Structure formats: structure tokens, C-alpha cells
Amino acid sequence: MPLYRQLYYRFQEAIATENLKPGDRVPSVRSLANELNIAKGTIEQAYEMLVSEGYFTTHGAAGTIVSKQVSLIPKISKQTIIKSHEKNNFFSQGREIEISPFQIGIPAFDLFPNKTWNRLLKNNLHKLETTIMAKTDPNGYEPLRQEIANYLGISRGISCTAEQVFITTGYSATLQLICHTLLKHGDLGWYEDPGYPFARKLLEHSGMRLLPVHVESDGLDISLGKKIGLNARFAVVTPTHQSPSGVTLSLAKRLELLEWATQQNSWIIEDDYDSEFKYHGRPLPALKSLDINDRVLYAGTFSKVIFPGLRLAYLVVPKSQVSQFQYSASYCRVLGSTLYEATTADFMNQGYFLRHLQKMRSSYALRYDYVKKALIELEDDLQIKPQIGGIQILAHLKHNMNDIKIAMKAKSHGLSIEPLSNWYIKNSSSKPGLILGFNNFSTIKETENAVARLALSIRS
Ligand SMILES: Cc1ncc(COP(=O)(O)O)c(C=O)c1O
């Protein structure tokens, strides 16, 4: 359970057991943050919930008190509260959940503008407009779809309307929507090898037959794809930064892939999961920006650019497919909470999103340098190819060591490392390597410390 919720329940319990009575003053955010040694933003989040639900009232400089009307709130069962506390692992340790060094797929929370986000969320909670409270359009909250269409036009060179954008609760939900709308059980698809295992599992469970297509230094081996599956119904690609190798699909291959899809009437699923992070040169336009024949389904996510717990992603579909997707979205129900969609729309519309991206970009570039420098210590064991962006790097193991064993050893040193071999479909082509997230190191010292522990894991 997140820390702010645990705190929220603590206060609810204190009120239910009458340890806190109507009119009692509660500690200030600052003093409670000091007392519990947790972030002020966490306390604020809990207090905001308690205020919005009527447990607390705020009185400016006079502080926050337990509402005089608290007795009107239906009694919370003490048993329920105690049960929820039993699950509380983190409070007793007096700290927030820690991100392990090298953990992948997690944006740097230290850079996130908590206060701004909370304010926008609170505004939406207070307004509670019927557009938020009612069930919305199955495509997702219209103002957010409009913001996404604007953003993609400017940042990714994708020309689309809000009508073509479908909001989902994440990439898996996006894939489910595609499977329901355009694919059928047993359809053949190209899948990058190595490639993102979670999406692979989802597609396989949805009945798709995936053909592993080798990834070269300029991206997917299109000739191999055509050789082993010319008539495949779809291809799943990560053209900007191939996941996990980080290579970019060359322009020649992009055109060849589009040509194949046009000739075969097949679909390309472009997973543009972290294209926002490019540290040198101009940003690369999306493959979708070259899609004149409408063969590309473009999948984006807010997991890396806001936070993964938000569960918010989107799909851009060709104009010709909008009504089909609208139909399947009406029964697939891949949408989450409108409250968060509205908050995200405000975050984008009021300029905070782009500012946050810029801040992440410059900090991540610095953090990438830290890890590159620190990893020089391991150059006898690891081979690292320079990256143009992304938030993780791939280090090949030079001496054919067992990456799974190293990852297990690293775990005992408090590190979270992904072994590359788990990302292959075809075991025979599997190469050992380590996938290392670097964007959560905030100092060179911290990075060196983690690399020293990694060295121990490899050398033992
Ligand atoms: C390759 C790849 N695609 C897509 C995603 C996005 O997944 P989601 O939107 O479900 O968080 C991720 C997240 O880690 C990823 O690594």
C-alpha cells in the first residue's frame, strides 16, 4: 500500500477510535514529515484526501483540525482498518519503497513535480465535474486525447486528430485493444528478438503466433522477417530505441518495413515507449510520421514520462480504423480513472509536462555520463555500446558468463538487474548480458557504489 494511504488509514483509525476528536489539531505537514522521516509531499497527499473526504478542515495559519462534523461520516469499521494495517510493510520501517540500483523502467521520482501534480489532482477532486464523475467516452477523456494529438504533432511528427487517439491503462491494454479489433487467434506476427518479454507474453496468451526476428545494429532484420514470415499479419517494433538493445531502426529499414506492410496489408505496431529521452542531436521522428499508407498503430505511454503507477497510455489508429476501434473500445473497457486523465490533461495543457520532460532529459543525460564513467571499472567484463537515449543500457558480458546467475548474485547485493537472456524468444541466439537502468542515480558517488556492488556480483 502506498505510504500516503497508510497514513490516511492511520488518521481514519485515530478518528474511529476517538484518539482524535472533532476540533483536535493535527500536526503540520512539515513536523510530521520530520517525525516520520518521509517526504512532505506524501503527508500532503494523505491530508488532501482527508480534507476532501471531510475528516479534516484547514484553517490557514491556524493549521488543520479534525472536522467538527466528523461524527456525521458513517463509522469506519475498526476491523477493516486494522486489517489494512497488517499489510503495511513499509511504514514500520519508516521509509518509502526504495528503488533498487539499476532497476529498469522507473522514472526518477526525485525529479517529479509532486506539488504541482497534487494541486492539479486536488482541483479536479474539488470540482468533481460531471464529466469526471460520469462514465466517459470509451475512447478516453476528450481533452486529454486532444492534448496527446497536439503533443504528438509537435514532438513526434505525427499528424493525427483526437478522434484517432484511444486512451488505455497501459501498453498491455493497448495490445489487447489491437488484438480484439484487428487480429484473430493464430495470427502470425514478427517480434523483435531480443524483445520486451511482457508484451510478448500478452500476445502469446492472446493466441498470436510470434516469429522471432533478429535485431541488428541498425534494427530489426527485415529481410529475415520476410524470409520466415512474408505473410505475417503484424510486426511489433520499437524503432526509436529498440528494447532492450537501444539501437535505432535505420531510415532504409523503416521504409522497407512500411513497404512490406503496405504490400501484405499487414499492421505495424510501433511501441514508442521512451522516445522522449534522447540526449544528443535532434529527436528522431516516429515511424508513424512516415506512414502514408496508414499501416502503423502507434502506441505511447505515460509510464516513463509521468509515473508508471498512473497506468495511462494511448494508441493512435489510422483514420480508416477509428469506428472499428470505437466499437471494440466500447466493450473492451481498457480505460482507467477519468480523474487521472483530467489531471494529466491539465498537466500537459498548463505547460508542466514539457517542463518536466526537459528537466528529466537534462538530468538523465548527466546520469548517463555517471554510469558510463563508473562502468569503465568493469571494461574487462562488460562491453557497452554508446546509446543515443533511453533510460537503460545494455551491457554484454564478455566472457560468456551466466547473466541469470549474476542477476541473482546482484540481488543479494541489493541490486535489481535484468538478465538479457530472459528477453530472447529463441534460446539458440541468446547472448548473455545485463540490462541496467541508470536514471535513478542522482550522484556519481551513488553510481560508483552500485557499480562496485555489481563488480562483486560479476567477479564472485
Ligand atoms: C518496451 C516497453 N514498451 C512499453 C512499455 C510501457 O508499458 P506500460 O504502458 O504498460 O507501463 C514499457 C514499460 O516499461 C516498455 O519497457
The ligand as a Tripos MOL2 file, in Angstrom:
@<TRIPOS>MOLECULE
LIG
   16    16     1     0     0
SMALL
NO_CHARGES

@<TRIPOS>ATOM
      1 C1          9.4410   -1.8460  -24.2150 C.3       1 LIG1
      2 C2          8.3280   -1.2520  -23.4200 C.ar      1 LIG1
      3 N1          7.1710   -0.9790  -24.0220 N.ar      1 LIG1
      4 C3          6.1370   -0.4470  -23.3550 C.ar      1 LIG1
      5 C4          6.2150   -0.1490  -22.0140 C.ar      1 LIG1
      6 C5          5.0670    0.5210  -21.3330 C.3       1 LIG1
      7 O1          4.3200   -0.2560  -20.5440 O.3       1 LIG1
      8 P1          3.1220    0.3490  -19.6900 P.3       1 LIG1
      9 O2          2.4400    1.4100  -20.5060 O.co2     1 LIG1
     10 O3          2.2280   -0.8380  -19.5170 O.co2     1 LIG1
     11 O4          3.6750    0.8290  -18.4130 O.co2     1 LIG1
     12 C6          7.4020   -0.4350  -21.3320 C.ar      1 LIG1
     13 C7          7.4950   -0.1790  -19.8940 C.2       1 LIG1
     14 O5          8.4030   -0.4900  -19.1910 O.2       1 LIG1
     15 C8          8.4890   -0.9840  -22.0650 C.ar      1 LIG1
     16 O6          9.6630   -1.2500  -21.4620 O.3       1 LIG1
@<TRIPOS>BOND
     1     1     2 1
     2     2     3 ar
     3     2    15 ar
     4     3     4 ar
     5     4     5 ar
     6     5     6 1
     7     5    12 ar
     8     6     7 1
     9     7     8 1
    10     8     9 2
    11     8    10 1
    12     8    11 1
    13    12    13 1
    14    12    15 ar
    15    13    14 2
    16    15    16 1
@<TRIPOS>SUBSTRUCTURE
     1 LIG1         1 GROUP 0 **** ****
